[in-house]
Amino acid sequence: MAFLKRNLADVEEEKVEEFNLVLRQILRWINLAIDIRIDDIISRKDTVEYLKQERNNQLRLNQERANLRERAYNEAKDLHDRK
């Protein structure tokens, strides 16, 4: 996408309009499509990163809960065995 953006940055709309009005509209549409696609890619990367962090947090919390449960079970078992 950056490659396309760099190549189109050198093209001036006024010169394209002097050549052909329809090509100017196509150039605008292409620039808009590239900008929207770049925004979409950034948004999806941010979403994936957020979901990865959320998943890691949930896995960590689940592991902590399992450890507490195991500890409580062992303590109860030891207490029962002593009786």
Buried (B, 14 or more C-beta within 10 A) or exposed (E): EEEBEEEEEEEEEEEBBEEEEEEBEEBEEEBEEBEEEBEEEEEEEEEEEEEEEEEEEEEEEEEEEEEEEEEEEEEEEEEEEEE
